[in-house]
């Protein structure tokens, strides 16, 4: 069953850093605006870890 964006957003909000990275890099079907919304909830001091995971 596919999750709604609200479910993904809630999971992301409650996730630890590694889980946030996993959700951000493996969730498909989101719009650019939805990815931006998740990114706003990502801890800025760890953006380099997210960038490495996406490379």
DALINZI-V784807 format. One record per residue. N is the residue number from 0. RES is the residue in one letter. SS is DSSP state (a for helix, b for strand, c for the rest). PSI is psi in radians with two decimals (NA if undefined). D_FIRST is the distance of its C-alpha to the first C-alpha in Angstrom with 2 decimals. Layout:
N&RES&SS&PSI&D_FIRST / N&RES&SS&PSI&D_FIRST
//
This chain:
0&X&c&2.27&0.00 / 1&X&c&2.38&3.77 / 2&X&c&2.60&6.44 / 3&X&c&2.88&9.52 / 4&X&a&-0.64&12.75 / 5&X&a&-0.67&14.20 / 6&X&a&-0.75&11.77 / 7&X&a&-0.78&12.49 / 8&X&a&-0.72&16.09 / 9&X&a&-0.77&16.39 / 10&X&a&-0.76&15.17 / 11&X&a&-0.77&17.63 / 12&X&a&-0.66&20.34 / 13&X&a&-0.04&20.28 / 14&X&c&2.72&20.04 / 15&X&c&3.12&23.18 / 16&X&a&-0.85&24.55 / 17&X&a&-0.69&23.07 / 18&X&a&-0.68&19.54 / 19&X&a&-0.79&20.14 / 20&X&a&-0.77&21.32 / 21&X&a&-0.80&18.35 / 22&X&a&-0.80&15.85 / 23&X&a&-0.68&18.26 / 24&X&a&-0.28&18.83 / 25&X&a&-0.18&15.45 / 26&X&c&2.20&13.20 / 27&X&c&2.86&13.35 / 28&X&c&0.08&13.46 / 29&X&c&2.67&15.40 / 30&X&c&2.91&18.79 / 31&X&a&-0.75&22.02 / 32&X&a&-0.64&22.51 / 33&X&a&-0.73&19.21 / 34&X&a&-0.69&20.21 / 35&X&a&-0.68&23.63 / 36&X&a&-0.73&22.40 / 37&X&a&-0.73&20.78 / 38&X&a&-0.56&24.00 / 39&X&a&-0.44&26.07 / 40&X&c&-0.02&24.60 / 41&X&c&2.38&25.38 / 42&X&c&2.08&28.71 / 43&X&a&-0.65&31.26 / 44&X&a&-0.20&33.34 / 45&X&a&0.29&30.61 / 46&X&a&-0.56&29.84 / 47&X&a&-0.58&31.66 / 48&X&a&-0.71&29.16 / 49&X&a&-0.75&26.30 / 50&X&a&-0.74&28.52 / 51&X&a&-0.71&29.23 / 52&X&a&-0.50&25.60 / 53&X&a&-0.21&25.03 / 54&X&c&NA&28.17
//
